[in-house]
Amino acid sequence: METGVPLNLGVTGATVCNVVPNCGVRPGLTGTPIDYPATQTFQNTGSHLGTIQWLDPANYAITYLPGNSKVATFGNLQHDGVWGPGRDNWNMSLFKTFAFTERLHFQLRADAFNIWNHPQMNGIDTNVGDANFGMATSAWTPREFQFGAKLEF
């Protein structure tokens, strides 16, 4: 089991860094940044089929220079202000060793990775202004099995 990693939110759009090139503007916080896991919702319509909404877009906004809606400024959200999803990954192995002689052994083995097949989200879109902002865009590997045999002599 692992906790999530901190996420640094950014701002997208053509009008974001007109004053300073290659700047990293952060959004403003309008709600609570701790919106996990209570606000996770499963989307099953349109292009977001099977995705998890990890961050609530209503809690974040792009802040602009007063009187100028073309140039974004630093918001009040701190660096690494939110946490991404953690992992709940259980692996198991089952093996049996057969001794044929004192020096000759044969082992059969079965391994299972993510045995409970918990969905483990990854790749949260951290750019305020994107259509997929706050959604998990990928997931870690689902359950996998591995079988093997080993001869020791």
Secondary structure, DSSP 4 states (H G I P E B T S, - for coil): -BPPPEE--EE-STTTTSSSTT--PPPEE-S-S--TTTT-EEE-SGGGTTEEE-S-GGGEE-EEETTEEEEEE--SPPTT-EE---B----EEEEEEEESSSS-EEEEEEEEESTT----EEEE--EETSTTTTBEEEE----EEEEEEEEE-
